[in-house]
């Protein structure tokens, strides 16, 4: 199997290559996301391994070398496909001065990868477990097949006068979305990135015709917002936020239904609600994402669990040190300095 960096022509049509991977692509393997990471001083790397397009981001770690992170990839569909590319990718990375590669392939939990030389590590992305809504059917059928709680909330919101708008990405709408997001984060106890990051994120996806911002209004007041992304036949509910004081029952459900309609219009066949507790943790009310899980399972009760994240130990000693000790310290120091995630 051959492996090399992509040509300029391949980089220019990168998204088309990614959606033809075995897993049919992922937005975090797309060119917009990879290039956005330049804002945090990561270098995007576009790699062709056999027939597979692999997007990585690269950063230099003093005294160690380079780390590669392949977000929600590589885009394989089977354990055997992963097994075939890992040694090739490892040898190629070694030639580039890389000491470890973090991967997050979307293989289902329970997939046997024991024969592959990998080190388990903490996932970076929050949809290692998630809810996926099947969009193959027409909208009437999709609505009918939703769990009763979801259908009821959507219809109730319509009856009560909740209004959903697809809004352009600009300074005003981005600030409004950020204010909602910050209110949600403060209430739930999680951290978010800077306003500038989200402004750039939303703008670049909107400019690429891959993203849309949505607002929900009740009695002329903004009560919820969402940003969704599509790449190929997969859509993702990337960000969502709402006012802490519940003003209209079902507003967030009706907002998500509009996202689904938009995704369906743009060719999506599966819609990722992007993050829940694992299926065996969903009944735990103390889980930090319990509330999110309850909301998202009102669109599909089935939770999809993936195998999680792993390190490919290019330099075994350095990779283990990184995974067990150094990475945690680097991430903590980075957060203390920048108040946002290292990755």
N, C-alpha and C positions, 0 to 999 in steps of 0.2 A: 504494500500500500504506500502510495506517495503522499508526501505532506510538504506544504510550502506556504508562504504568505501569499495572500491574494494579489492579483494584479490591480492596477488602477481601474481598468475596465470592470473587473469583478467587484471591486469596492463600490463603484458607481451604481451597480445593480445588485447590491448586497441583499436587500430585502427579498428580491425575487429568488435568490439562491437559498436563503434561509427557509422560506415557506415550502421549498421543495425537499427539505430534510425529511428524514423518516418520521419525525414527530410533527411535521407540518408547521414548524416554526414556533417561536415565542417572541413576544414583544421585547423582552430583555435581551434577545439575541439580534434584534434589529439595529439598523445603522443609527437611528435617532438616539436610542438609549446609549449605545456604545460611545457615540460622540459627545453626548451630554456629560459623560464622566470626566471629560477634559476639565470641566469646571472645578473638579476636586483633585486635579493634577494626576489623574490616571491617563494612561496612554492606550487608546483602542488598538487592538491587534486583530486583523482579519486573516483567518487561517483556512486553507483548503486541505482537508484530510480525506483522501480518496474522493468520494462524491459528496462529502459532508462539509457544509459551511459552518465554521466554528468562530464565534465572536468571543474575544477575551479582552479584559482590561489589565494593564500592567503597571506595577509600581516598584520602585527600587527600595529595598530595605537595607540600610547600612550594615555592613559586616556579613550579610547573608546572601544578597543577590536580588534577583527579581522574583516577585510573586505574580502569578497569573490567576485571575478569577474569571470563570466562565459562568455568567449568571443564567440560571435555568437552562443549562446545557452541559455537555454537548447534546445536540438534538437527535438522539438515538431513540429507537422504539423497542429494542430488545436488549437483554443482558449480553447476548453473543455479539451484538454490534458494538456495545460498549467495550467488551473484552478485546475486540479486534483493534480498536483505535487507541486504547490506553497506552500500550507499550510504544506505539509509533509517536503519539503525542508527547509522551515522557522523553523519548530520545531527542525529539526535535526541540523541546523546551530546554533541555540540558545544553544544547548547542547555542541557545540564546542567553545563557546565563541565569536561567530560572531555577529556583530551588524547590518550589512547590506549586501545585496547580489545584485550586479549589473548584470543584464541579458540583452541579446540582441537576443531574439528569431527571427528567420527569418520567421515571419508571415507577410502577406501582409498588407500594410497600408489600413486602413478601417476595418480591423478585429475588431470585438467588444470584447474588453477585460475589459469593464467598471465594470464588476462584480468582477474582481480580484483586491485584495488589492495591488496596485503597485503605485510607485511614479515616474512620468516621470523624466528623467535625460538626460544629454547630451551624445550622442553616443561616444564611444571610437573608434570603427573601422570606416573607411571612406567609407564603402560600405553599409551604411544604404539605399542608393539609388544606383542602379548599372545597368549595361547592361549585360544581359546573352545571350550567343549564343547557340542555340540548335544544338547539335552534333549528333542527332539520325540518320540523313541521311548520305549518302556517301559524300565524300569530293567534288565531282563534283557538287552535288546538294546543298551542303552548300555554296559553292562559288557562284553558280548561284543565290541563294536566298539572298545573301548579298545586301544591298543597292548599287545603282549604283556607288556612290562615293567611297565606299570601294573596289568594284571590279576593278574600273578604276585605283585606286592607286596601288593595288597589281600588276596588269598587266603592268602598266607603270614602276614600279620599276624593274620588270623582264626584260622589254625591254631595260631599261637604264643600266642594268648590276649590280644591287644591289645583293650582295652575302650574304646569311644567313648561319651561321655556328652554330651548337650545340657544345658548347665548354665544356671541363671539368672544374670542380671547383677546383682551386688551387690559390696560392698566387698571381700569375700574373693576372689571369682572374678576380679575386675578386677585385684587386686594379684597374684594368681597368674599371670594372663596377662601382666601387665607384667613380672614377673620373668623369665618365659620370653622375652619379646620383647627385654628388655635383654640377656640372655645371648646371644641370636641376633645382636643388633646389635653387641655388643662383639666377637663372634667374626668377624663379616663386615665390620666396619669402617664401618658406617653409623650415622647418628644417628636418634634417635626423639624424640617429643615428651614432655611431662611426664605423670606418672601421672594427674593431674587431667584432662588433655585426653582421654585414652583412656577414663577412667571416664565422663566426660560424653558422649563419642561413643557408647560402647556402650549407655549407659543410654537416651539419647534414641532411638536406633534400636530398641532393645528395646521401649520404651514405645510407639513408633509401629507395633509389630508388623512391623517391616521388618528386624530384625536378630536374630542368634542366635549365642551363644558356645558353642564346642565344646572338649572336652578329651579327650585320648587318654591312657590309663593302661596301664602294663605292670608286672606284678607289684606292683600297688597303688601305683605311683609315677607321678606326672604327668610325661609325657614330651613332650607337644606340645599346642598350642592353636591355635584358629582363630576368627576372627570373620567372619561372612558377612552380606551385605545383599541384600535383594531390593526391586526397584521395578518394578511391572508384570510383564512377562514376561522381565525380565533380572535375573540374580543375579550377585553379585560376591564373590570371595574377597578380602576387604578386608585382613585381617591374618593372618599365620601365624607361628608360632614353635615352637622345639623345643629340648630340651637339646642341648648341644654333643656330649656323648659318646653315640654311637649305642647304644641299649640294645635296640631291637627293630626288626628289618628290616621296613619297610613301614608303620610306625606313622603317618607323615605321609600316606602314600597312603590308608590306611584311614580316617584322619581326613577327608581331602578327599572320599572316597567318601560319608561320612556327610553332609558339606556338600551334595554333589550330591543325595543323597536328600531332604534337607530342602528344598533349592531346588525340586526337582521337585514335592514335596508342596504347595508354596506357589505353583505356577503358572509357574515359570520354564521358558522354552523355550531359553534360551542362558545358559551359565555362564561368566563371564569370570574367568580365573585371575590376571588383573591384573598383567601385567608380565613381559617376557622381553627378552633381547637382540633386536635386529632380525633378521629372517630371514637376512640376509647376514652377520651377526655370530655366529650361533648356534654355529658350529664353532670359534670363537676361545676357547680355554681361559683366556685372560687377561682376558676381559670380566668386569667386576665382578658381572654377573648370570648368569654361565655356569652355576653350580650350580643356581640357581633355574630357569633355562631347561631344564636336563636333567630336573629334577623335573616341571615343568609339561608338557613335551612327552611325558611318559609317559602323559598323558591325551589328547593329540591332537598328532600330529607336525607339524601345520600351524600356522605362526605367522602371525597377522594383523598386518600393518603398516598404520598410519594415516599420514596426511600430516603430522602433527605440529602444532606451535603457530605462530601468526602474530599480528602486531600489525595492527590496523586503525588507520592513522595519521590520527586525527582532526585533530590539529595536526602536520603532517608533520615539522617541525624538532624539536619537543619529543619526538615519538614516536621518532624516530631516535636522539636523544640518550639517551632513556630506555632504549631497546633495546640500544644499543651500550655505554653507560657507566654511567648513573645507576642503573639497576635492579640491576646487579651490585654496586655499592657499597652501595646500600640493603639488599640481601639479606645482604651480608657483615656490615654493622654490626648489622642486626637479629639475626643468628645469634650474634654475639659478645655481645650484650646478653641475649638470651632463650634461647639454646641450642636453638633450634628453627627450622623453616622459616618464611620470611616469608609464604608463601602457605598 
